[in-house]
Amino acid sequence: DLSQNFEFKFLAKKSEALSLVLFENLCIYSNTIASGSYNSLENTVKLTASAPLLEIFDKKITNLVVDSKNESNQLNLSLAAKNFMLTDSNSIKNVLIYASASNDSMKFKTQWVNNDLLNNKGKLSGYAAFEPNNKIAIHFAPSEIIVEDSLWTINSGNRVMIDKKAILFSNFILSHQKQTIKVVGLMICLCLY
């Protein structure tokens, strides 16, 4: 019998130093919990994790919850976080991300709500295709972003192509009433992934 079937549960205690040795840009703090299972006969994998604090590339994420599992040849992921610190004073709050991947593509939905003094929130959804030569083509569905109580929309028919050296924008338009920001062209990058 060559089948593999296992379950795991992990609780991090005083793990900050060890996680930085194992993962250069990731710090897993104490009280992080991960559990899951794998069954090769049923072709199933499940992962659930929660972390009161996680630091990745010097960005702190608080109250992170991750749930993923595969169903019918697709991998589904949901992620929720209370706070994603961009800088010491700027953060994205109440973040939800849903993704569903199958073969060489992924559908995604992302939303966040910052209800501080001004309303800042967003709902982005779209489709990403993983193409040959390590290229990723992203198409955003019509989406909305509210910045300081002002509604901005992303048009349909856009495309963002990403590879190791550049990002190519095609027909990417942000609009707010009579204001429009159109992004078309090539942005050269030094190390995206």
C-alpha positions as CSV (number, residue, x, y, z in Angstrom):
1,D,0.0,0.0,0.0
2,L,1.6,3.3,-1.2
3,S,-1.2,5.5,0.1
4,Q,-0.3,8.4,2.4
5,N,-2.7,9.7,5.0
6,F,-1.8,12.0,7.9
7,E,-3.0,14.8,10.1
8,F,-0.9,17.4,11.9
9,K,-1.3,20.1,14.5
10,F,1.3,22.7,15.3
11,L,1.4,25.3,18.1
12,A,4.2,27.8,18.1
13,K,5.7,28.7,21.5
14,K,8.6,31.2,21.6
15,S,9.1,30.6,17.9
16,E,10.3,34.0,16.7
17,A,14.0,33.3,16.5
18,L,13.6,29.8,15.0
19,S,11.2,31.1,12.3
20,L,13.6,33.8,11.2
21,V,16.3,31.1,10.8
22,L,14.1,28.9,8.8
23,F,12.3,31.6,6.8
24,E,14.4,34.7,6.1
25,N,11.5,37.2,5.7
26,L,8.9,35.5,7.8
27,C,8.5,35.7,11.6
28,I,5.9,33.4,13.2
29,Y,5.1,34.6,16.7
30,S,4.0,32.6,19.7
31,N,0.5,31.1,19.9
32,T,0.3,30.6,16.1
33,I,-1.7,27.4,15.4
34,A,-1.8,25.3,12.3
35,S,-3.6,22.1,11.6
36,G,-4.4,20.0,8.6
37,S,-4.5,16.7,6.8
38,Y,-3.5,15.0,3.6
39,N,-5.0,11.9,2.0
40,S,-3.4,10.6,-1.2
41,L,-6.2,8.1,-2.0
42,E,-8.9,10.7,-1.8
43,N,-6.6,13.4,-3.2
44,T,-7.5,15.8,-0.4
45,V,-5.5,18.4,1.5
46,K,-6.7,20.7,4.2
47,L,-4.9,23.5,6.1
48,T,-6.3,25.8,8.8
49,A,-4.1,28.3,10.6
50,S,-4.5,31.3,13.0
51,A,-1.8,33.7,14.1
52,P,-2.2,36.6,16.6
53,L,0.8,38.2,14.9
54,L,2.7,37.4,11.8
55,E,5.5,39.5,10.2
56,I,6.4,39.1,6.6
57,F,8.9,41.3,4.8
58,D,8.8,43.7,7.8
59,K,5.0,44.0,7.4
60,K,2.9,43.0,10.4
61,I,-0.4,41.2,10.1
62,T,-2.6,40.8,13.2
63,N,-5.3,38.2,14.0
64,L,-4.7,36.2,10.8
65,V,-6.9,33.2,10.0
66,V,-6.3,31.0,7.0
67,D,-8.5,28.1,5.7
68,S,-7.7,26.1,2.6
69,K,-8.8,22.9,1.1
70,N,-9.2,21.2,-2.3
71,E,-12.5,20.3,-3.8
72,S,-13.1,18.8,-7.3
73,N,-9.6,19.5,-8.6
74,Q,-9.4,23.0,-7.3
75,L,-7.8,24.6,-4.3
76,N,-9.9,27.0,-2.3
77,L,-8.3,29.6,0.1
78,S,-9.9,32.1,2.5
79,L,-7.8,34.5,4.5
80,A,-8.9,37.1,7.0
81,A,-6.9,39.6,9.0
82,K,-7.8,42.3,11.5
83,N,-4.9,44.6,10.5
84,F,-2.2,44.6,7.8
85,M,0.4,47.2,8.7
86,L,1.9,48.9,5.6
87,T,3.9,51.3,7.7
88,D,4.0,52.3,11.4
89,S,1.1,54.6,10.8
90,N,-0.8,53.2,7.7
91,S,-2.7,50.0,7.7
92,I,-5.4,48.1,5.8
93,K,-8.0,46.8,8.2
94,N,-10.6,44.0,8.2
95,V,-9.0,42.2,5.2
96,L,-10.7,39.3,3.5
97,I,-9.3,37.4,0.6
98,Y,-10.9,34.5,-1.2
99,A,-9.1,32.6,-4.0
100,S,-9.9,29.5,-6.0
101,A,-7.2,27.9,-8.2
102,S,-7.4,25.2,-10.8
103,N,-4.9,24.1,-13.4
104,D,-3.1,27.3,-14.5
105,S,-5.6,29.9,-13.3
106,M,-7.0,31.6,-10.2
107,K,-10.2,33.6,-9.4
108,F,-9.9,36.0,-6.5
109,K,-12.0,38.4,-4.4
110,T,-10.4,40.8,-1.9
111,Q,-12.1,43.3,0.3
112,W,-11.1,45.6,3.2
113,V,-12.9,48.2,5.4
114,N,-11.1,51.0,7.3
115,N,-13.8,53.0,9.1
116,D,-11.6,55.5,10.9
117,L,-12.2,59.2,10.5
118,L,-12.8,58.8,6.7
119,N,-14.2,55.8,4.9
120,N,-11.6,53.7,3.1
121,K,-12.6,50.4,1.8
122,G,-12.4,48.3,-1.3
123,K,-13.7,45.3,-3.2
124,L,-11.5,43.9,-5.9
125,S,-12.1,40.7,-7.9
126,G,-10.7,39.2,-10.9
127,Y,-8.9,36.4,-12.7
128,A,-5.2,35.5,-12.9
129,A,-3.7,33.1,-15.5
130,F,-0.3,31.6,-15.0
131,E,1.2,31.6,-18.4
132,P,4.4,30.0,-19.8
133,N,7.8,31.6,-19.1
134,N,6.8,32.6,-15.6
135,K,4.3,35.2,-16.7
136,I,1.1,36.1,-14.8
137,A,-1.8,37.8,-16.6
138,I,-4.3,39.5,-14.3
139,H,-7.7,40.8,-15.4
140,F,-9.7,42.8,-12.8
141,A,-13.4,42.6,-12.9
142,P,-15.2,45.9,-12.5
143,S,-14.2,46.8,-8.9
144,E,-14.7,49.6,-6.4
145,I,-12.2,51.3,-4.0
146,I,-13.3,54.1,-1.6
147,V,-10.5,56.4,-0.6
148,E,-11.3,59.1,1.9
149,D,-15.1,58.8,1.2
150,S,-14.5,59.1,-2.6
151,L,-15.6,56.1,-4.8
152,W,-13.1,55.0,-7.5
153,T,-13.9,52.2,-9.9
154,I,-11.7,49.9,-12.0
155,N,-12.9,49.4,-15.6
156,S,-13.5,46.0,-17.3
157,G,-11.4,45.0,-20.2
158,N,-8.1,45.7,-18.4
159,R,-5.0,43.5,-18.3
160,V,-1.9,43.5,-16.1
161,M,0.9,41.2,-17.3
162,I,3.7,40.5,-14.7
163,D,7.0,38.7,-15.3
164,K,10.3,38.7,-13.5
165,K,11.5,42.0,-15.0
166,A,8.4,44.1,-15.8
167,I,4.8,44.9,-15.4
168,L,2.8,45.7,-18.5
169,F,-0.5,47.6,-18.0
170,S,-3.1,47.5,-20.8
171,N,-6.3,49.6,-20.6
172,F,-6.2,49.9,-16.8
173,I,-8.5,52.8,-15.8
174,L,-9.4,54.1,-12.3
175,S,-12.3,56.6,-12.4
176,H,-14.0,58.9,-9.9
177,Q,-16.8,61.1,-11.2
178,K,-15.0,63.2,-13.9
179,Q,-11.5,62.2,-12.8
180,T,-9.7,59.4,-14.6
181,I,-6.3,57.7,-14.2
182,K,-5.4,55.6,-17.1
183,V,-2.4,53.3,-16.8
184,V,-1.0,52.0,-20.1
185,G,2.6,50.9,-20.6
186,L,5.6,49.1,-19.2
187,M,7.1,49.4,-15.7
188,I,10.6,47.9,-15.4
189,C,11.1,46.1,-12.1
190,L,14.1,44.6,-10.4
191,C,13.0,41.4,-8.6
192,L,9.3,40.8,-8.3
193,Y,9.5,37.1,-7.4
